[in-house]
Amino acid sequence: MAEKPDVAKKIVAAFPKYKKHDLYYEIMPCNEFPDGAYVAYCMGHLLTFDEEKMGTNTPWSLSGLPIMPKNYIYKPIKGREKHVRTIKKLANDPKVTMFINCCDSAREGMKIFTEIIKYVTNRNLPTKCLWISSLTPASIKKGMQELVPYKSKENLYHSAYARAIADFLVGINLSRSVSLRMQSEFASRNAENGDLNGLKREVFSIGRCQSPTLRLVYDRIKQIEAHVPEPFWTLSGIFEIDGKEYTGRWFKEDNNRFDSEEEIDDLSIRLVEEPAIIKEIKKERKAFKPPQFFDLTRLQSTANKLFKMDPKETLHHAESLYLAGLLSYPRADNPYITAAEAPILSAVLEKLKYTESYSKYLPAPIRSTDLSSRYINEKKVSDHHGIIVLDVPKDFSKLNPGEKAIYDLVVKRVIAAHHEDALYDFTSIITVVDETETFLTKGKQEVSLGWKMLYQNEQVSEEKDDQEEENEEVAQLPDVKEGDTGTIVDTEISKGMTKAPPYLTPGTLVELMENCGSLMEEKEMQKILKKTSGIGTVATRDGIIHTLYDRGYLVNKNNKVLLLEKGRMLMDALGDKMIVCSPELTAKWENVLEAISDGRIDYKQFIGKAEKLVVKLLNDIEQISKSWNLDSSIKKIEEAKRKEEEKKLLGSCLKCGSQVVLKKGFYGCTAYSTTGCDFQIKEKILGKKISSAQVKKLLKDGKTNMIKGFKKGEDLFDAVLSYNIAANKLEFKKPEIKEKVEKKERTIQISIFNQK
């Protein structure tokens, strides 16, 4: 059983003969499967909790909390019933003697497979797992010959199952508690204002991963809003030493700025024409190593930085390339490969050598088998190695622009790893003026471009430390030596303003979710978060961010992740003490989930602790809700909703003067429910969609502009629409009938005749 249809197709294509059936394939008898095999496929998850049978779909009330199901029962997701029936039929076929899990080789893949098999059959057949990182025919065949016993991976399922239940308990209990208490606040504060534009029904979802992610954005926005720009000044000196001129920047210890304009003015005037001496010259050759292979987080952040590509879009393109056999498994959580992958790289580099785009960088000076531990590191590879290129497209033009961009990023990382370090000579000169003030001058000279030849005239995301080194301010350096003397002939003052932290982008948010341990004060929490890779996993972070978009907490505007008022209100209400809004909870849980995956902790024990934690969190919410003051947030939400509603208003009703809005399939009067005003204009008239701009003009001026393309019978015509209030209907004012529309067959005949 495969996780997706495309994967199933890849699997069967690796074997000599197969048949396609409705929702499954059949591999004909071959060496690997002497009696043949069925290949069924899911569409991701096929099952969801059956809350009706579990008794959790009860009316919302505080008295009904906590909700703790005794049993967790599944049902098919709506629209997936046929898939489930197909798998049930195949799983119970007497000819079937073994189950093989071909879902993703990871925690969630094990869950998808195990859940559906348990749901559709009670047969206790031998069960194996196809555990591979690429979908090339060779990799699939090799994997089928080296199937992994299911029992050796079963704890991954236990971990995913425990995670799903714990997240369900947190979500259903805390979301109801917070929503009901906030709705109560809205109702008691503004009972006289009716429905507060829906606020009294607003749902505030809480989640182990979504809430701390929302908190990261909230904290960054608060920092930006709290920042007050302050001026600072820097001082540059222009020196003349032995007839040679150069510039240096004033510094003292670790500081190179002045907070006082008066102080820097005095110093700049005083230093001119003072004696200067070169106190120290340092020369250092630095080697900058090629960047590592991509893991998914780095691929997403780089694609967002360079192309403003959303992390979800990046994963989509990487998955397409994976399914095409061009890239390895994209949900990689580390940048390393094993020695077994080195020959694959050698083969693909040989192919890339003959491509127009990459031939100029090949052959590379370093062989794949000679790559350092920066790339080949068996100990740091978990279930999946870093993202590498596996093959060359037969036709690059068949890739869409997004796929081309992602493929290019990965290919260049792989080629770069096979090139030498980039070498630069760095020189720093310290000049002392008047025996008291120090100035620093830096210079950089390229020695060998090395791997950077791939990125000439391109922006490149590299290791942070390397990037910082290379971005330091440099100047043209004169040929001078220590002890040379001269004077400072002039000074220059530059003014700047302190800047607030930058807004998070989808790319930097994904990185921050992974590296959020650096924000924690406790050293132990920092260690745990580093070990567990922060909030979520490489496979779930983009989905977590999109959940926050969908819930109305965040919005992506011009590649900036911004906080919406609903998200601000929730974080204001929960404060900074709730563990569910901190990376601490997800860190502790991921630590335990990893232990479950390794077989060190029983998953039932974890579920029991999650239940106790939920009870504690419900009590915490009850206590903090007593001191809520949401007036400011409510006013902002009301104002935002009011503005949104105003955008929908198209003008005054021609019959009663109330407002007209777009409803379902027609433009109608908002007073219909109170006065029965029946003014309406259909959204589509005689095959032509009427735009809101045309309706606005009709309401304002009594008529629309000329609208082209109405169709009555077989006649096309243009007309201006006006509204006859007395007759309560629209009227058409046609200049003339434009043309006769012939039947399709006749049009084709005329077209062919004219071509003749």
C-alpha positions in Angstrom: 0.0 0.0 0.0 1.4 3.4 -1.1 0.6 6.7 0.4 -0.4 8.5 -2.8 -1.4 7.4 -6.4 1.8 8.8 -7.9 3.9 6.7 -5.6 1.9 3.6 -6.5 2.4 4.3 -10.1 6.2 4.6 -9.6 6.3 1.3 -7.7 4.5 -0.7 -10.4 6.5 0.9 -13.2 9.6 -0.6 -11.6 8.4 -4.1 -12.6 8.0 -5.7 -16.1 4.2 -5.9 -16.3 1.3 -4.5 -14.5 -2.4 -3.8 -14.9 -4.3 -0.7 -13.8 -7.6 -1.2 -12.0 -10.0 1.2 -10.3 -8.1 2.7 -7.4 -5.3 0.0 -7.4 -2.7 -1.7 -9.6 -1.8 -5.3 -10.1 1.8 -6.4 -10.6 2.0 -9.5 -12.8 4.1 -12.5 -11.6 7.8 -11.7 -11.7 11.1 -12.5 -9.9 10.2 -10.4 -6.9 6.6 -11.4 -6.8 6.3 -15.0 -8.3 2.5 -14.9 -7.7 2.0 -11.2 -8.4 0.9 -8.4 -6.1 -1.8 -5.8 -5.6 -0.6 -2.2 -5.1 -3.3 -0.1 -3.4 -2.9 3.5 -2.6 -4.2 6.1 -0.1 -4.7 9.8 -0.6 -2.7 10.7 2.5 -4.9 9.9 5.6 -8.1 8.0 4.7 -9.5 7.9 8.3 -10.5 10.4 10.9 -11.8 10.1 14.5 -15.5 9.1 14.6 -16.5 11.7 17.2 -20.2 10.6 17.2 -19.3 7.0 18.3 -16.6 8.4 20.6 -19.1 10.7 22.2 -17.1 13.8 21.7 -19.4 15.7 19.4 -21.4 17.0 22.3 -22.8 20.6 22.6 -20.2 23.0 23.7 -20.3 23.8 27.4 -17.8 24.4 30.1 -19.5 21.9 32.3 -18.8 19.2 29.7 -15.1 19.6 30.0 -12.7 17.8 30.1 -13.6 15.5 27.2 -11.7 12.2 27.6 -12.8 9.5 25.3 -12.5 5.9 26.6 -11.9 4.5 23.1 -10.7 6.1 19.9 -12.8 5.0 16.9 -12.1 5.7 13.3 -14.3 6.3 10.2 -13.5 7.1 6.6 -12.9 10.7 5.8 -15.8 12.1 3.7 -15.1 11.4 0.0 -12.6 8.6 0.8 -15.2 5.8 1.4 -14.5 4.2 -2.0 -10.7 4.1 -1.3 -11.4 2.3 2.0 -13.7 -0.2 0.4 -11.2 -1.0 -2.3 -8.4 -1.6 0.3 -10.7 -3.7 2.4 -11.5 -5.9 -0.6 -7.9 -6.4 -1.5 -6.7 -6.9 2.1 -9.2 -9.7 2.6 -8.6 -11.4 -0.7 -7.5 -15.0 0.1 -4.7 -14.8 -2.5 -3.0 -12.1 -0.4 -0.4 -13.6 1.9 1.6 -10.5 3.0 1.1 -6.8 3.6 3.9 -4.4 2.5 3.8 -0.8 3.8 5.0 1.5 1.0 3.9 4.7 2.6 6.4 7.3 3.5 9.3 5.9 5.5 8.6 8.0 8.6 6.3 8.3 11.6 3.2 9.6 9.8 3.6 7.1 7.0 3.5 4.2 9.5 0.4 5.7 11.0 -1.4 6.0 7.7 -0.6 2.4 6.8 -1.3 0.8 10.2 -4.6 2.6 10.8 -6.1 1.5 7.5 -5.0 -2.1 7.7 -6.3 -2.4 11.3 -9.6 -0.8 10.1 -10.2 -3.0 7.1 -9.1 -6.4 8.2 -8.4 -8.7 11.2 -6.0 -10.9 9.2 -2.7 -11.5 11.0 -0.5 -11.7 7.9 3.3 -11.2 7.8 3.9 -7.5 7.3 7.0 -5.7 5.9 8.0 -2.2 5.1 9.6 -0.7 2.0 12.1 1.7 3.6 13.7 3.8 0.8 14.6 7.4 0.2 14.2 7.6 -3.5 11.7 6.4 -6.1 14.0 5.3 -8.9 13.2 1.9 -10.3 16.6 0.6 -9.0 15.9 1.9 -5.5 12.4 0.4 -5.5 13.6 -3.0 -6.7 16.4 -3.0 -4.2 14.1 -2.0 -1.4 11.7 -4.8 -2.3 14.5 -7.3 -2.0 15.5 -5.8 1.4 12.1 -5.3 3.0 12.2 -4.3 6.7 10.2 -6.2 9.3 7.1 -4.2 10.3 7.8 -4.9 14.0 11.2 -3.1 13.7 9.3 0.1 12.8 6.1 -0.4 14.8 7.1 2.0 17.5 7.0 4.8 14.9 3.3 4.1 14.6 2.9 4.1 18.4 4.6 7.5 18.5 2.4 8.9 15.8 -0.8 7.4 17.3 0.1 8.9 20.8 0.9 12.3 19.2 -2.5 12.3 17.4 -4.4 11.5 20.5 -2.6 14.0 22.7 -3.0 16.7 20.1 -6.7 15.9 19.8 -7.2 16.2 23.6 -5.4 19.5 23.7 -7.3 20.9 20.7 -10.8 19.8 21.6 -10.6 20.8 25.3 -8.6 24.0 25.3 -10.2 25.3 22.1 -13.7 24.9 23.7 -12.6 26.3 27.0 -11.0 29.4 25.5 -13.7 30.0 22.9 -16.6 29.7 25.4 -14.9 32.0 27.9 -14.1 34.6 25.3 -17.5 34.4 23.8 -18.9 35.0 27.3 -16.7 38.1 27.6 -18.0 39.5 24.3 -21.6 38.9 25.3 -21.3 40.5 28.7 -19.4 43.5 27.5 -21.5 44.4 24.5 -24.9 42.8 25.1 -26.6 45.9 23.7 -24.6 45.8 20.5 -26.4 42.7 19.1 -24.1 40.1 17.6 -20.9 42.1 17.6 -20.5 41.1 13.9 -20.2 37.5 14.9 -17.7 37.9 17.8 -20.1 36.0 20.1 -19.7 32.9 17.9 -16.0 33.3 17.2 -14.0 30.1 17.7 -10.4 30.3 19.0 -8.5 27.1 18.2 -5.6 26.0 20.4 -2.9 23.6 19.4 0.4 22.2 20.7 2.2 23.4 17.6 0.0 26.2 16.2 -0.2 28.2 19.5 3.6 28.5 20.1 4.1 29.3 16.4 1.5 32.1 16.8 3.3 33.3 19.9 6.6 33.6 17.9 4.9 35.9 15.4 3.1 37.8 18.2 6.3 38.4 20.1 8.1 39.6 17.0 5.3 42.0 16.1 5.3 43.3 19.7 9.0 44.0 19.4 8.6 45.8 16.2 5.7 47.9 17.6 7.7 48.7 20.8 10.8 49.8 18.9 11.5 53.5 19.0 14.1 54.5 16.4 17.1 56.2 17.9 19.8 58.1 16.1 23.4 57.1 16.1 26.5 58.5 14.3 29.7 56.9 12.9 33.0 58.5 12.2 35.3 57.8 9.3 38.8 59.2 9.0 40.6 59.9 5.7 44.4 59.2 6.1 47.4 60.2 4.2 50.4 58.0 4.9 53.6 58.4 2.8 51.5 60.0 0.0 49.0 57.2 0.0 45.3 57.8 0.9 42.9 55.4 2.6 39.8 55.5 4.9 39.2 53.9 8.3 36.2 53.6 10.6 36.5 54.8 14.2 36.1 52.2 16.9 36.7 51.6 20.6 36.8 48.1 21.9 33.5 46.5 20.5 31.8 49.9 19.8 31.9 51.9 16.5 28.9 54.2 17.1 28.3 57.5 18.9 25.0 58.2 20.7 25.7 62.0 20.9 26.0 64.2 17.9 27.8 66.9 19.9 30.4 64.4 21.0 31.1 63.1 17.5 31.2 66.7 16.1 33.8 67.8 18.7 35.9 64.7 18.0 35.8 65.0 14.2 36.9 68.6 14.3 39.6 68.0 16.9 41.2 65.1 15.0 41.8 66.8 11.6 45.5 67.3 10.8 46.5 65.3 13.9 49.4 62.8 13.5 48.5 59.2 12.6 50.5 56.0 12.8 49.8 52.5 11.5 49.8 50.5 14.8 48.9 47.0 13.4 48.5 45.2 10.2 46.9 41.7 10.2 46.8 39.4 7.2 44.8 36.2 7.1 43.8 33.8 4.4 40.3 32.3 5.0 38.7 29.3 3.4 34.9 29.3 2.9 33.5 25.8 2.6 30.7 25.0 0.2 27.2 25.0 1.8 25.9 21.6 2.9 23.2 19.7 1.1 19.7 20.8 1.8 17.4 19.5 4.4 13.7 20.6 3.9 13.8 23.6 6.3 16.9 25.1 4.6 15.4 24.4 1.1 12.2 26.2 2.1 13.9 29.2 3.7 16.3 29.6 0.7 13.5 29.3 -1.8 11.4 31.9 0.1 14.4 34.2 0.4 15.3 34.0 -3.3 12.0 33.6 -5.0 9.4 34.5 -2.2 8.2 31.0 -2.6 5.8 29.8 0.2 7.2 26.8 2.2 4.2 24.7 1.2 4.8 25.5 -2.5 8.5 24.6 -2.1 7.5 21.2 -0.6 5.0 20.7 -3.4 7.6 21.2 -6.1 10.2 19.1 -4.3 7.6 16.3 -4.0 6.8 16.5 -7.7 10.6 16.2 -8.5 10.8 13.3 -6.1 7.9 11.5 -7.7 9.6 12.1 -11.1 12.7 10.4 -9.8 14.8 13.6 -10.1 15.3 14.4 -6.4 15.5 12.3 -3.3 12.9 12.2 -0.5 12.1 15.9 0.3 11.1 15.7 3.9 14.7 15.3 5.0 15.6 16.5 8.5 19.3 16.5 8.1 21.8 17.6 5.3 23.9 14.5 5.3 24.2 11.4 3.1 25.7 8.0 3.7 28.6 6.4 1.7 25.9 4.4 -0.2 24.7 7.5 -1.9 28.1 8.7 -3.2 28.0 6.5 -6.4 24.5 7.9 -7.2 26.0 11.4 -7.1 28.9 10.3 -9.3 26.5 9.0 -11.9 24.3 12.0 -11.9 27.2 14.4 -12.1 28.4 12.5 -15.2 24.9 13.2 -16.8 24.9 16.8 -15.7 28.2 17.3 -17.5 26.4 17.2 -20.8 23.6 19.7 -19.9 23.7 23.2 -21.2 23.1 24.7 -17.7 25.7 22.8 -15.7 28.4 21.7 -18.1 30.6 24.7 -17.3 30.9 23.6 -13.7 31.9 20.0 -14.5 33.9 17.8 -14.2 34.4 18.9 -10.6 37.8 18.5 -8.8 36.5 16.4 -5.9 35.1 12.9 -6.4 31.8 11.9 -4.7 33.5 9.1 -2.8 36.0 11.6 -1.4 33.5 14.1 0.1 34.3 15.1 3.6 32.2 14.4 6.8 30.5 17.8 6.1 28.5 15.8 3.6 28.9 12.1 4.2 28.2 11.3 7.8 26.5 7.9 8.6 25.9 8.8 12.3 23.9 11.9 11.5 21.6 10.3 8.9 18.3 9.1 10.4 15.5 7.6 8.3 16.3 9.9 5.4 19.4 11.5 4.0 19.8 15.1 2.8 18.1 16.2 -0.4 20.2 15.3 -3.4 19.7 15.2 -7.1 19.1 11.6 -8.5 18.7 12.1 -12.2 18.6 14.7 -15.1 15.3 15.5 -16.8 15.0 14.2 -20.3 13.5 17.6 -21.3 14.0 20.6 -18.9 11.2 22.5 -20.7 8.7 20.0 -19.2 9.4 21.3 -15.7 7.3 24.2 -14.5 9.1 27.3 -13.3 8.8 26.3 -9.6 10.2 22.9 -10.3 13.0 24.3 -12.3 13.9 26.7 -9.5 14.0 24.0 -6.8 15.8 21.6 -9.0 18.5 24.2 -9.8 18.9 25.0 -6.0 19.5 21.3 -5.2 21.8 20.6 -8.2 24.0 23.6 -7.5 24.4 22.5 -3.8 25.4 19.1 -5.0 27.9 20.4 -7.6 29.3 23.0 -5.1 30.1 20.2 -2.7 32.5 18.7 -5.3 34.4 22.0 -5.7 37.2 23.4 -3.7 36.8 26.0 -0.9 36.6 29.6 -1.9 39.8 31.4 -0.7 40.1 35.1 0.2 43.0 37.1 1.8 41.7 39.5 4.5 43.8 42.4 5.7 43.0 44.7 8.6 44.8 47.9 9.4 44.5 49.7 12.8 45.5 53.3 12.6 46.0 55.4 15.8 45.4 59.1 15.8 46.7 61.4 18.5 47.8 58.3 20.4 44.2 57.8 21.7 41.7 57.2 18.9 41.7 54.0 16.8 40.4 53.5 13.3 39.9 50.2 11.5 40.3 49.6 7.7 39.5 46.2 6.1 40.4 44.8 2.8 39.5 41.6 1.0 41.2 40.0 -2.1 39.9 37.0 -3.9 42.5 34.2 -4.2 40.4 31.4 -5.6 36.7 31.5 -6.4 36.3 27.7 -5.9 32.7 26.6 -5.4 31.5 30.2 -5.6 31.8 30.0 -9.4 28.4 28.5 -9.4 26.9 31.6 -7.8 28.5 34.4 -9.6 25.9 37.2 -10.2 23.5 35.3 -8.0 22.2 35.7 -4.5 23.2 32.7 -2.4 22.2 31.6 1.0 25.2 30.2 2.8 26.2 29.3 6.3 25.5 32.3 8.7 29.1 32.7 9.9 30.6 32.6 6.5 28.1 35.1 5.2 28.9 37.5 8.1 32.6 37.3 7.4 32.2 38.1 3.7 29.7 40.9 4.2 32.0 43.0 6.4 32.8 46.4 5.1 36.0 46.4 3.0 38.1 49.1 1.3 40.9 49.5 -1.2 44.1 49.1 0.9 47.4 51.0 0.2 50.8 49.4 0.2 51.8 50.4 3.8 53.5 48.7 6.7 53.4 48.9 10.5 55.0 52.0 11.9 54.3 54.2 8.9 53.2 57.7 9.9 51.2 60.5 8.4 48.1 62.6 9.2 44.3 62.3 9.3 43.5 64.9 6.5 39.7 64.8 6.9 36.8 63.2 8.7 33.3 62.2 7.6 30.2 61.8 9.8 27.4 59.4 8.9 24.0 59.4 10.7 21.9 56.3 11.0 18.8 55.2 12.9 18.4 52.0 14.9 16.1 49.5 13.3 13.4 47.3 14.7 13.8 43.6 14.2 12.6 42.6 10.7 9.2 41.1 10.1 9.2 37.3 9.9 8.8 35.9 6.4 7.4 32.4 5.8 11.0 31.3 5.2 12.4 32.8 8.4 9.4 31.6 10.4 10.1 28.0 9.4 13.7 28.4 10.5 12.6 30.1 13.7 10.2 27.2 14.5 13.1 24.8 14.2 15.6 27.0 16.1 13.3 28.5 18.7 15.4 26.9 21.5 17.7 29.9 21.3 14.8 32.0 22.6 14.4 29.9 25.8 16.1 31.1 29.0 16.5 27.6 30.6 19.6 25.8 29.3 17.9 22.5 29.6 15.0 23.6 27.4 17.5 24.9 24.8 19.2 21.5 24.7 15.9 19.7 24.3 14.6 22.0 21.6 17.9 21.7 19.7 17.7 17.9 20.0 14.0 17.8 18.9 14.3 20.5 16.2 11.9 22.9 17.8 8.2 23.3 16.9 6.7 20.7 14.7 8.8 18.6 12.2 10.1 19.3 8.7 7.0 17.5 7.4 4.5 19.6 9.3 5.8 23.2 9.7 4.4 24.6 6.5 1.0 23.0 7.4 1.1 24.6 10.8 1.7 28.0 9.3 -1.2 27.6 6.9 -3.5 26.4 9.7 -2.8 29.8 11.3 -3.7 31.6 8.1 -6.9 29.5 7.7 -7.9 30.2 11.3 -7.7 34.0 10.8 -4.7 34.4 13.2 -2.0 35.4 10.7 -1.8 36.6 7.1 1.0 36.6 4.5 1.2 40.0 3.0 4.0 40.7 0.5 6.1 37.9 2.0 5.7 39.3 5.5 3.9 37.2 8.1 1.6 39.6 9.9 -0.6 39.2 13.0 -4.3 39.7 12.6 -6.5 41.1 15.4 -7.9 37.7 16.2 -4.4 36.3 16.8 -3.4 39.3 18.8 -6.6 39.0 21.0 -5.9 35.3 21.7 -2.2 35.9 22.7 -3.2 38.9 24.8 -5.7 36.7 26.6 -3.4 33.7 27.2 -0.4 35.8 28.2 3.2 34.6 28.3 2.8 32.0 31.1 0.7 29.3 29.4 2.9 26.4 28.5 0.7 25.6 25.5 1.8 28.9 23.9 5.5 28.1 24.6 7.9 25.9 22.6 8.5 24.2 26.0 5.5 21.9 25.7 6.2 20.7 22.2 9.8 20.2 23.1 9.0 18.0 26.0 6.4 16.1 24.0 8.7 15.6 21.0 11.4 14.3 23.4 9.0 11.7 24.7 7.6 10.9 21.2 11.2 10.2 20.1 11.6 7.9 23.1 8.4 6.1 22.1 9.8 5.7 18.5 12.9 4.2 20.0 11.0 1.8 22.3 12.2 3.4 25.5 8.8 4.6 26.7 5.3 3.0 26.4 2.9 5.1 24.3 0.0 4.5 26.7 2.0 6.1 29.5 2.4 9.2 27.4 -1.3 9.4 26.7 -2.1 9.2 30.4 0.2 12.1 31.2 -1.3 14.1 28.3 -4.8 13.6 29.9 -3.5 14.9 33.2 -1.9 17.9 31.6 -5.1 18.8 29.8 -6.9 19.0 33.1 -4.2 21.3 34.5 -4.4 23.5 31.5 -8.1 23.8 31.8 -7.7 25.0 35.4 -5.0 27.5 34.3 -7.4 29.0 31.6 -10.1 29.3 34.2 -7.8 31.3 36.5 -6.4 33.6 33.9 -9.8 34.3 32.3 -10.8 36.0 35.6 -8.4 38.9 34.9 -9.1 39.3 31.1 -9.6 42.8 29.8 -10.4 42.5 26.1 -11.9 45.9 25.5 -9.1 47.2 23.3 -8.9 44.0 21.3 -12.6 43.8 20.8 -12.7 47.4 19.5 -10.0 46.7 17.0 -11.7 43.5 15.8 -15.0 45.4 15.5 -13.4 48.1 13.5 -11.6 45.7 11.2 -14.8 43.8 10.6 -16.7 47.0 10.0 -14.2 48.1 7.4 -14.5 44.6 5.8 -18.3 44.9 5.7 -18.1 48.4 4.2 -16.0 47.0 1.3 -18.9 44.7 0.5 -21.5 47.6 0.3 -22.2 48.4 -3.3 -24.6 51.4 -2.9 -28.1 52.4 -2.0 -31.1 50.3 -2.9 -33.1 51.9 -5.7 -36.4 50.9 -4.0 -35.9 51.6 -0.3 -32.5 53.3 0.1 -30.9 50.5 2.2 -27.6 49.0 1.2 -27.1 46.5 -1.6 -24.6 43.6 -1.2 -23.6 40.5 -3.2 -25.4 37.5 -1.9 -25.4 33.9 -3.2 -25.9 34.2 -6.9 -27.4 37.7 -6.9 -27.1 41.3 -5.7 -29.8 42.0 -3.1 -31.0 44.5 -0.6 -29.9 44.1 3.0 -33.3 45.2 4.3 -35.0 42.1 2.9 -35.1 40.3 6.2 -36.6 43.3 8.1 -38.8 45.1 5.5 -39.2 42.5 2.8 -37.6 44.7 0.1 -37.2 42.5 -2.9 -34.8 44.5 -5.0 -32.3 42.2 -6.7 -30.1 41.8 -9.7 -28.9 38.3 -10.8 -25.1 37.9 -10.8 -25.4 36.2 -14.1 -27.8 37.5 -16.8 -28.1 35.9 -20.3 -24.8 34.1 -19.9 -22.9 37.2 -18.8 -21.6 37.7 -15.3 -22.4 41.2 -14.0 -19.5 42.7 -12.0 -19.9 44.5 -8.7 -18.4 47.6 -10.4 -21.3 47.6 -12.9 -23.8 47.2 -10.1 -22.2 50.1 -8.2 -22.5 52.3 -11.4 -26.2 51.3 -11.9 -27.0 52.1 -8.2 -25.2 55.5 -8.5 -26.1 56.6 -12.0 -29.2 54.6 -12.8 -27.5 52.6 -15.5 -24.4 50.5 -16.3 -21.7 51.0 -18.9 -22.1 49.1 -22.2 -21.8 45.4 -21.3 -20.7 43.2 -24.2 -21.6 39.5 -24.8 -25.2 38.9 -23.7 -26.6 35.8 -25.4 -30.3 35.2 -26.1 -30.9 32.1 -28.1 -28.2 32.2 -30.7 -28.0 36.0 -30.8 -25.0 37.8 -29.2 -25.7 41.4 -28.3 -24.3 44.3 -26.2 -26.5 46.4 -23.9 -26.7 49.0 -21.1 -28.6 47.8 -18.1 -31.0 50.1 -16.2 -33.6 49.4 -13.5 -37.3 50.2 -13.9 -38.5 50.8 -10.4 -42.2 50.9 -11.3 -42.0 47.6 -13.1 -39.4 46.2 -10.6 -37.2 44.8 -13.3 -34.1 45.3 -15.3 -34.2 46.8 -18.8 -31.8 46.3 -21.7 -30.9 49.2 -24.0 -29.4 47.7 -27.1 -27.6 49.7 -29.7 -28.1 47.0 -32.3 -27.7 43.2 -32.7 -24.1 42.6 -33.3 -23.9 39.2 -35.0 -25.6 35.9 -35.6 -24.0 33.0 -33.8 -24.0 30.0 -36.0 -24.2 26.4 -34.7 -20.9 24.8 -33.8 -20.9 22.5 -36.8 -21.7 25.3 -39.2 -18.9 27.5 -37.7 -16.4 24.7 -38.2 -17.5 24.2 -41.8 -17.2 27.9 -42.5 -13.8 27.9 -40.9 -12.6 25.0 -43.0 -14.1 26.6 -46.2 -12.4 29.9 -45.5 -9.0 28.2 -45.0 -9.5 26.5 -48.4 
